[in-house]
Amino acid sequence: MILSTQTDFLGRAYGEAEAIRMLAKAGFDAYDFSFFPMFENPEYPINGPDFREYAQSLRAVAEEAGIACNQAHAPFASSTGDPEDDDRRFKAIVRSMEAASILGAKVIVVHPKHHLPYITHAAELQKMNEEFYKRLVPYCEKFGVKAACENMWQENPVANRIIDSACSRPQEFCAYIDQADSPWITGCLDVGHTALTDEDLGGFIRAMGPKRLQALHVHDNDFLEDSHTMPFTCKIDFSALVTALKEIGYEGDFTLEADHFLEKFPLPLVPDALALLYKTGRFLADQCERP
């Protein structure tokens, strides 16, 4: 099984080209490219007129290092409710899809819109996202990249606790994918998010099945905060993950999203932390392939 992890923290700390080299040196088969700076930094190269050339340069770095881009993550949040800003965000997401295709990614994770309070607007959000993902399909076809919806969460600002949001429950997640009615729209299950919304991880995976579930974000937490840390450092039961993936015959890649673990270390220690993250991911990915 292909093992990958995101470029987010390493890209910010060392630069994206060096991040790719570091992931290759650590042993990862592939990398999940993070387009997060697109909404934060107007000077970010992917926002510039030469973004295609920049993406090509990163692909050349990866090819020289012997690592591939298996998936990517579009900038988020996908919406704010302001029509002008949402149009800007949509155009940036489309640009990230094109750049992802240049890098070689086959899947790009695109968060569903969930800027409205979920409990009172669930039906409205589902309709909004039906239109959103269907609007992405022509670009998926053009660039040859699948768009993967992800299970989300919101925070209750009064109670200061995490609550449901779009796709928090497997039935709704499946409905989001099915209503798009396109092979270009698929699902990325965020393992940590299932814990935050008190959802049964194994049951979630079985409900989605191999047709809908084609990508993963694997990380750990304490069921209270979105920690995005290394597996086996908090409370998630990863044996349930492995068992369920094997049961459904999962055919996607095993992608870690545990950068907050790396962020805890001084930069001189990050390569060692990255080596441990690789070994942990490799252990889990190999477990998924054993009889």
C-alpha angles and dihedrals in degrees: 000000000000112000120206141159136194128272096218105109097027090050092053094044101041107011124266097270092052090044090059091049091049092052091050092049091049089057104255115152093214144357134236106222115222115214092183097124091065092086095037106043124043089192094057107125095236087061092055132087092257096054093124092055090047091052090048090052091053091049089052090052090051094048091050090049093048099243132117134214106240099172143354140208121231119222115271158251092051093204145015100182093251107117095214094047093044090054089053090050093049091052090050091050090052090050090051088053091055092047090048090054090052090052089052101251118156095194133036121191112227117185116230117245109266108154093127124079102273102214094059098031106039095120092045092051092049091054091044091052093047088061092041097054094040087054089056095053097084089053091048089054093046095050099031094236127127118226113225121205116214135211109250142192137207133208124238100226094201098048092031093224137117119263137176124293137166112334095359088133123056095231091057094042090054090048092052091055095042095049091056085063094200135113086223093068116071142152136267112194113213104210094198093052092056089059093049092056094044093246123154105251098206093045091050092054093047091049092053096045127191096295095061100028108070104141140036142208105200122192141124136247143164094252088255108068133033091245099165091204135147119292115262093029096093136017112295116120104234093181086069089053093051094044094050095045090053092047094055094041094242109206101184130095129276107243125182121211098184104123095136086070090060093045091064093068131079109252094254088061098044095091089055091047089048090053090055091047089053093049091049093049092045090052092054095042091051090049089057090059099047119100 
